[in-house]
């Protein structure tokens, strides 16, 4: 019998020499090496229950080397894990059109056909998405416990009403009534505790999902950088600045940030200075402020702040000019631009 978990556990990395030895002359060896690297990353991702990330890595791998059969087969396995039967079948049928003798492809398709022949109930039992199933189980459990509470309220409410009447006739029945109330309160308290515990678990899973979404953003940003869309990548990195990444994700964020943001901040400053020299103060101001938004701690930050203040000063906006000049004095106290900023404030008749 086909076993998805067994397939995952038996995955292994590929050495680039295995692939390079069979590529056609029109294939780019550099792209093939990168494709193999992404394939191996995907193997690690899928074995740590991150099939979504593995799928992203495999799609990029295939885009670099379109004849990468192993990557296509592994991508179909990702889809099987995620219950995406149509997508998995589409990839496998595409492989068969060119490579009809690949045994694993026939095995996967046979598995899909078996699943299609079963009832919806059997499908649900066979395909369990590791991430979403946790949340679904928790949500069902919360509803189940809530149902218990409502049933207890109705049941014990009815019992309480009957026993209250009988308590007038018998002291023993009154004691029974009090015992039932105590038991009801204990059950109710226990049910509330279970709901709180389940809700905390659900919140934890939701937090993990949000973190995974941020990790996916890092892969998207890397794709933008590799395709020359550096400004879009920088904008996305700035939006992730407040995210607390850990481990390899933190290293990846720092690597991406350091690779483009400081350089882009510097370029924007010099573009702004060219506009400033030409007397185009509004256009220059936009570039200076964008440079600061990318990296307020860059080597040209105080230059950008100073000339942003000058743009405001030349445009008659004394308030914003004052803000920038005082900021320079505060953040770059011992640098030359702090002295220049003080001079500009005195020109405007403002104490610093």
C-alpha positions in Angstrom: 0.0 0.0 0.0 1.2 3.5 -0.8 2.2 5.4 2.3 2.8 9.2 2.0 4.6 9.4 5.3 7.0 6.6 4.2 7.6 8.5 0.9 8.6 11.6 2.9 10.9 9.7 5.3 12.8 8.1 2.4 13.5 11.3 0.6 17.2 12.2 0.1 19.2 15.0 -1.4 20.6 15.0 -4.9 24.2 15.7 -5.9 24.4 18.2 -8.7 26.8 15.9 -10.6 23.9 13.4 -11.1 21.8 16.0 -12.8 24.6 17.8 -14.7 25.7 14.5 -16.3 22.4 14.2 -18.2 21.4 17.8 -19.1 21.0 18.8 -22.7 23.5 21.3 -24.3 20.9 24.1 -24.2 20.5 23.9 -20.4 22.4 26.6 -18.3 24.7 24.7 -15.8 24.5 27.6 -13.4 20.7 27.5 -13.3 20.8 23.7 -13.0 23.1 23.9 -9.9 20.7 26.5 -8.3 17.8 24.2 -9.2 19.4 21.3 -7.4 20.2 23.5 -4.4 16.5 24.5 -4.2 15.5 20.8 -4.5 17.6 19.8 -1.6 16.2 22.7 0.5 12.7 21.5 -0.4 13.6 17.9 0.9 14.6 19.5 4.2 11.5 21.6 4.3 9.1 18.8 3.6 10.7 16.5 6.2 10.1 19.3 8.8 6.4 19.5 8.0 6.8 22.6 5.9 5.4 21.3 2.6 4.1 24.7 1.7 7.6 26.2 1.7 8.9 23.1 -0.1 6.3 23.7 -2.9 7.5 27.2 -3.3 11.2 26.1 -3.5 10.3 23.4 -6.0 8.4 25.7 -8.3 11.4 28.0 -8.4 13.7 25.0 -9.0 11.5 23.9 -12.0 11.5 27.4 -13.4 15.3 27.3 -13.5 15.5 23.8 -15.0 12.2 22.7 -16.7 13.4 19.1 -17.3 14.0 18.5 -13.6 11.9 15.3 -13.3 12.8 14.7 -9.6 11.6 18.2 -8.6 8.3 17.7 -10.4 7.7 14.3 -8.7 8.6 15.9 -5.3 6.2 18.8 -6.0 3.4 16.3 -6.7 4.1 14.7 -3.4 3.8 18.2 -1.7 0.4 18.5 -3.4 -0.6 15.0 -2.2 0.3 16.0 1.4 -1.8 19.2 1.0 -4.8 17.3 -0.4 -4.4 19.0 -3.8 -5.2 16.0 -5.9 -6.0 17.9 -9.1 -2.6 19.8 -9.0 -0.7 16.6 -8.2 -2.4 14.7 -11.1 -1.7 17.5 -13.5 2.0 17.5 -12.8 2.2 13.7 -13.0 0.4 13.5 -16.3 2.8 16.1 -17.7 5.7 13.9 -16.7 4.2 10.8 -18.3 3.9 12.7 -21.7 7.7 12.7 -21.9 8.8 10.0 -19.5 6.2 7.2 -19.5 8.6 4.7 -17.8 9.0 6.5 -14.4 7.7 3.9 -11.9 7.1 6.4 -9.1 4.9 8.5 -11.3 2.6 5.5 -12.1 2.6 4.7 -8.3 1.4 8.2 -7.4 -1.2 8.3 -10.1 -2.5 4.9 -9.0 -2.7 6.3 -5.4 -4.7 9.3 -6.6 -7.1 7.0 -8.5 -7.6 4.9 -5.4 -8.5 8.0 -3.4 -11.0 9.2 -6.0 -12.8 5.8 -5.8 -13.3 6.1 -2.1 -16.1 7.9 -0.3 -15.7 11.5 1.0 -15.4 10.1 4.5 -12.4 7.9 3.5 -10.8 10.9 1.7 -10.9 12.8 4.9 -9.3 10.0 6.9 -6.6 9.4 4.2 -5.5 13.0 3.6 -4.7 14.9 6.8 -3.0 18.3 6.3 -0.7 18.4 9.4 -1.1 22.2 9.9 -4.8 22.7 9.3 -5.9 19.5 11.0 -4.7 20.8 14.3 -6.8 23.9 14.0 -9.8 21.9 12.8 -9.6 19.4 15.7 -9.3 22.3 18.1 -12.3 24.1 16.6 -14.4 21.0 16.7 -13.3 20.3 20.3 -14.3 23.8 21.3 -17.7 23.3 19.8 -18.1 19.9 21.4 -17.2 21.2 24.9 -19.6 24.1 24.4 -22.3 21.6 23.5 -21.6 19.7 26.8 -22.0 23.0 28.7 -25.4 23.7 27.1 -26.5 20.1 27.7 -25.4 20.3 31.3 -27.3 23.6 31.8 -30.5 22.1 30.3 -30.2 18.8 32.1 -29.3 20.1 35.5 -31.7 23.0 35.2 -34.5 20.5 34.7 -33.2 18.4 37.6 -32.9 21.4 39.8 -36.5 22.4 39.1 -37.8 19.0 40.0 -35.7 18.6 43.1 -36.6 22.1 44.3 -40.2 21.0 44.6 -39.3 17.7 46.2 -37.1 19.4 48.7 -40.2 20.9 50.4 -41.2 17.3 51.1 -38.0 15.7 52.1 -34.7 16.9 53.7 -32.9 14.0 52.0 -34.0 15.2 48.6 -32.8 18.7 49.5 -29.4 17.3 50.2 -29.5 15.5 46.8 -30.3 18.8 45.1 -27.4 20.6 46.8 -25.2 17.7 45.7 -26.4 18.0 42.1 -25.7 21.8 42.1 -22.2 21.2 43.4 -21.6 18.5 40.8 -22.9 20.9 38.1 -20.7 23.7 39.2 -17.7 21.4 39.1 -18.5 20.2 35.6 -19.1 23.7 34.4 -15.7 24.9 35.8 -14.0 21.9 34.2 -15.6 22.6 30.9 -14.5 26.3 31.0 -10.9 25.2 31.8 -10.9 22.9 28.8 -12.3 25.6 26.5 -9.6 28.0 27.7 -6.9 25.4 27.1 -8.1 24.6 23.6 -8.4 28.3 22.8 -4.8 28.9 23.8 -3.7 26.0 21.6 -5.7 27.5 18.7 -4.1 30.9 19.3 -0.7 29.3 19.3 -1.4 27.5 15.9 -2.6 30.8 14.5 0.6 32.5 15.6 2.6 29.8 13.9 0.7 30.2 10.7 1.3 34.0 10.7 5.0 33.3 11.2 5.0 30.9 8.3 3.4 33.5 6.1 6.2 35.9 7.0 8.8 33.2 6.1 7.1 32.8 2.7 7.4 36.6 2.3 11.2 36.2 2.6 11.2 33.7 -0.3 9.1 36.1 -2.4 11.5 38.9 -1.6 14.5 36.8 -2.7 12.7 36.1 -5.9 12.2 39.9 -6.5 15.9 40.6 -5.9 16.9 37.8 -8.3 14.7 39.4 -10.9 16.1 42.9 -10.5 13.0 44.3 -8.7 15.1 45.8 -5.9 12.8 48.7 -4.9 9.8 46.4 -4.5 12.0 44.0 -2.5 13.2 46.9 -0.2 9.6 48.0 0.4 8.7 44.5 1.4 11.7 44.2 3.7 10.8 47.5 5.5 7.3 46.1 6.1 8.9 43.0 7.8 11.2 45.2 10.0 9.1 44.7 13.1 8.8 40.9 12.7 10.9 38.9 15.2 12.5 36.1 13.1 14.5 33.4 14.7 17.3 31.1 13.6 17.9 30.7 9.9 14.9 33.0 9.1 16.6 35.8 11.0 19.9 35.1 9.1 18.0 35.1 5.8 16.2 38.4 6.6 19.6 40.1 7.5 21.2 38.7 4.4 18.5 40.0 2.1 18.3 43.4 4.0 22.1 44.0 3.9 22.3 43.0 0.2 20.0 45.8 -1.1 18.6 48.2 1.4 21.8 50.2 2.3 22.8 50.4 -1.3 19.4 51.5 -2.4 19.3 54.2 0.4 22.6 55.6 -0.8 21.5 55.6 -4.5 18.2 57.4 -3.6 20.2 60.0 -1.7 22.5 60.8 -4.7 19.5 60.9 -7.0 17.9 63.4 -4.6 21.1 65.5 -4.4 21.1 65.8 -8.2 17.5 67.1 -8.1 18.4 69.5 -5.3 21.3 70.9 -7.3 18.9 71.5 -10.2 16.5 73.4 -7.9 13.8 70.7 -8.1 13.2 70.7 -4.4 9.9 68.8 -4.2 11.3 65.9 -6.3 14.6 66.0 -4.3 12.7 65.9 -1.0 10.7 62.8 -2.1 14.0 61.0 -2.8 15.7 62.1 0.4 12.8 61.0 2.6 12.5 57.6 0.8 16.2 57.1 1.4 15.7 57.7 5.1 12.7 55.4 5.2 14.8 52.5 3.9 17.8 53.0 6.2 17.9 55.9 8.7 21.2 54.6 10.0 23.1 54.5 6.6 26.3 56.4 6.0 24.4 59.0 4.0 21.6 59.4 6.5 22.7 62.7 8.0 23.3 64.1 4.4 19.8 63.1 3.5 18.3 64.7 6.6 20.3 67.9 6.1 19.2 68.3 2.4 15.6 67.3 3.2 15.7 70.2 5.8 17.2 72.5 3.1 14.4 71.6 0.7 11.8 72.5 3.3 13.6 75.7 4.1 13.9 76.8 0.5 10.1 75.9 0.1 9.2 78.2 3.0 8.2 75.3 5.3 10.0 76.4 8.5 8.4 73.9 10.8 9.5 70.8 8.9 12.9 72.3 8.2 13.3 72.9 11.9 12.4 69.2 12.6 15.1 67.9 10.3 17.8 70.2 11.5 17.1 69.5 15.2 17.1 65.8 14.4 20.6 66.0 12.9 21.9 67.9 16.0 20.3 65.2 18.2 21.4 62.1 16.3 24.7 63.2 14.9 26.0 65.6 17.6 29.7 65.4 16.9 29.5 65.4 13.1 30.0 68.3 10.7 26.4 68.4 9.6 25.3 69.1 13.1 27.2 72.4 12.9 25.6 73.1 9.5 22.1 72.4 10.9 22.8 74.8 13.8 23.7 77.6 11.3 20.5 77.0 9.3 18.4 77.3 12.5 20.1 80.6 13.3 19.3 81.8 9.8 15.6 81.1 10.5 15.9 82.8 14.0 15.3 79.5 15.9 17.2 78.4 19.0 18.7 75.0 18.9 
